[in-house]
Amino acid sequence: MVKVIDGAKPWVFVYLTDEDFGEAIDHALSNDHTYLRIDFAGLSADSADRLCSDARIHLLKYVHVVSAGKGIDCLKNFKGLQQISFAVPVEHFDFSCFPLLQQVGGVWTNGWCGLEKCQELSRFRVSKFKGKFADIPNLANLERIDLIQTTILSLSGLEQAAKLKVLEISHAGKLHSIQAIASVAATLERLVFDKCKNIEDVGVLRELGNVTELSLVDCGHISSVDFLEGMSRLHLFVALGTKIVSGDLTPVLNNKTIRYVAVDNARDYRPKATAVEEAIRTRGIAS
């Protein structure tokens, strides 16, 4: 019996092991939303060789790599891959052999290459990305970008991301300028900043007329939420662990499209956060 564990719904992971080699591949091929979980360091040399020569591997769509080791080079034969993720850094990996790749995730290394040739790539979800935002490969095609523990200083280069719908950035302590966010106002729908404590220019958010969800979580101090008055399609606004220096929450009430709000119940906020949340909740029920 193959081992299967749940991931984020609806995804599951099936373990590739020496004992359940063939069954694991069969399970991954015959079930939707199923990642083949490969521990290359834990596979025997025989299993690694079998994987390289298995005639079915070009049919696999989803792979999650939890360790590097003998046999990892055989991934170049997985021509049908649509999604691949790495739980550990994998140096010198060439993605150009995956013409159908739609999503890549994992721990970034400077040895990653060839992503610019993956013309179907639409989601880039990585941790520890270093360098400039403009260095993200294939920006022009990406619809979603998730950066975790990144050292970027600004969003300069975002102008290239003409298809971007979702941007989530967390643990980015050096990020100070988000001015370039205005360049994707026509397409951006969801925006999350989490533990980005040094952003200096939140006022530019007023340019995001198509964003429906905005979260500012543990983002230090922001001068005000006046930018909400320009966000004409916003349905959800979260500002938890983020100090609104002006203390004025009336822009939340003045935005007539908001249906859910969560802000800290700070003593100096006016109107009180609880009153604002209740007013928005009542508005949502009425609509």
N, C-alpha and C positions, 0 to 999 in steps of 0.2 A: 504494500500500500504506500503510495507516494505521500510525502509530507506537504501539506498545503497550509499556509497561514494567510490571514486577512491583512490587507493593506487599507488605504483610504478607499472607501466605497466608490465604485464597485470592484476595485482591483484586488486580486489575490496573487500570492507568490507560491510557485511550486518548486520544490528543492530538487536540483539535479545532484544525484549522489552516485557512487559506484554501484550501489545495490539496486537502485531504481532508475537506472540510466534511461533505458528505452521507454519505460512507463512515464517518466517525467516529461520527456519530449512529446510523447503522445498526448499527455494531459494538456500541455501548453498549446498544442496545435488544435485540439478539439474543443477548447473552452475560450469564450470571449473574455476580455479584460484579465488575462492571465500572464504574468511575467514569469519567465524561466529564470530562477535564481541560481547563479553559477558561482561557486566558490572554487576558483581555479587552484588555490593553494591546497585545498582539501581533496581535490581529485587525484586519483592514482594516475600514473603515467599511461596506463592502458586506457583509462576512461578519457583522458585528454586526447589521446590519439584517436579514439573512437569518435569523439566529438568533432574533430577536424575532418574526418572522412564520412560522417553521417550524411546520407543523401537528403535528409529532411531539413537540415539547418537553414537552407535558403528560404524556407517557408516560415520560419519563426519571425514574429513581429515585435515582441516585447522581451527585453533582456535586462536583468539587474545583476551587476557584477559586484560581489562582496569582497573579493580579494583577487590580487594578481598572482600569477604563477605560470607554471608550464601549461602551454596550450592557449594562452590568452590571444596569441597571434591568429588563432583560427577564427576569431570574430570577424575577420575580413571576409570570410566566406558567407556571413549571414546577410546576404544581399537584400533580403526582404524586410530588414529591420525598419520599424517605424518609430520605436522608442527605445532608448538605452539610457541606463543610469549607472553611476559608479558610487559605491559606498566608501571607497578609499581612493587616494590619489593614484592615477595611472599615468606614468610618464610616456611621452613620445607616442601618442595614439593618433592614428590617422583616420578621420571619419569620411574621407572622400569615397570610400568603397560602399557607402550606404546611400544610394540615390533616392530612396524613399523615406529617409529619416525625417520625422516630423518633430520629435522632442528629444532633447538631451538634458541630462541632469547629473549632478555629482560634484565632487571636489575638483575645482579648477586647477589645472597646472599649465605652465607655459609650453608644455610639450604637446598640448592638443593642437591639431592642425587639420585642415581639409574641410572644416565646417562651412566655409564660404562656398563650397561646391555642392552642398546639400540644399538644393533649391526648394525642397518641400518643407524645410525646417521652419517651424512656426513658434516653438516654445523653447526658451533657454532658461533653465533653472539650475543655478550653480552656487556653491559656497566658496568663500575665500578667493573671489575674483580680484585680481590686482591689475593695476594699470588705469587707463582712462576709459570712460564709458564708451567712447568712440571705438575702442578696441574690441568691443563685443562683435563676434563674427556674424555676418549675415543680417545685420540690423534692418536692412530694407524689407526683409521678408517676415520678421518676427511679429507675432500677434500678442505674445505674452513673454514678459521678462521677470524672473524672480532672482534677486541677488541677496545672498545671506553672508554676513561677515565679510563685507567688501571694503576696500580701502579707497574707493573713488572719492574725489573731491567735489565733483560737480556732475551735472547731467549733460554737459557739452558733448555733442555728437548725437544726441537723441533726435536731432532734426532729420536724421537718415531713416528713422523708424516710422515710415509713412503708413504702416498697417497696424500699429500697436494699439491693443485694446485694454490690456491689463499690465500694470507695473507695480511690483511689490518689492520693496527694499527694506531689509532689516539688519540691525547691528552694523550700521554704517556711521561710526563716530566721527569720521573725517569729512563727511558730506556737508557742505555748507551752502552751495548754490544749486537751486532747482529751476533757475530761470528758463532753461531750455524746455521745460515741460509745456510751455505755451505752444511749442512747435507741433505737438501732437494733439492739440485741442479738438481737432476734427474727428479723431478716431478713438481717443481714450475714454474708457467707460468705468474702469475701476482703478483706484490708486490707494496704496497702502505704504505708509512709512512707519516703521517699528524700531524703536531704539535708535533713532537718528536725531541726536540731541543738539546738533549745531547748525541746523538749517536757518539761514538768515533772511530768506526772501519768500516767505509763505504767501505774501500778497499776490504773487503771480497766479495762485490757484483760482483767482476770480476769472481767469481766462478760460477755464475748463468747463465750458457750457454743456458738454455731453457726458460728463462724469456722473454716474448714478450712485457710486459708493466711494466714500472717502474716509480713511482711517488714519489718525495721527496718534500712535500709541507710544508712550514713554519717549516723547520727542522734546523733552526739556521745556523751554519757554518759547511761546509765540506771542507776538504783540497783541493780536486780536483775531477775531473770526469774521472780520468785515468782508473777507473774500467770499463768504457764503452767499452774499447778495448777488454775485455774478454767476453762480452755479445753478442754472435754471432747470436742470433735470435731476438734481440730487435727491435721492430717496433715503440714503443712509449716511449718517455722520457720526463718527466716533472720535472722541478726544479724551482718552483715558491715560492718566499718568503724564499728561501734557498740560502745563500751566498756561492759562490764557491771561496774560498780564493785565489787560484792560479790565478784565472781570465782567465785561459786557456780553451777555448772551442774547440780546435782542436780535442780532442778525440771524440766529438760529430760528427764532419765531417768524422773522420777516421772510424767510425762504419758504414759500408756500408749497414746495414740492417734497420737502423732507417728511418722511413717514416713520423714521426710527432715529433716535438720537441717544447717545450714551456719553456723558461727560462727568468729570469728578464733581462731587458735592462740596466744592470749596466754599469756605465761609464768606469770602469777599465777592462771590459771583452774584450778579444781578441781571435778570431775575434769578431766583434760586434754581439750581439744576433740577431739583425734583419737580418744581413747577413747570419748567420747560419740557421735561420728559413727559409729564402728564398731559400737557397741552398737545404735544406731538402725537402721543398715543391716542388721545381723543380724536384728533384730526384724522388719524389713520382709520379708526373705527367708522367715522362718519363718511369717509370716502368709499 
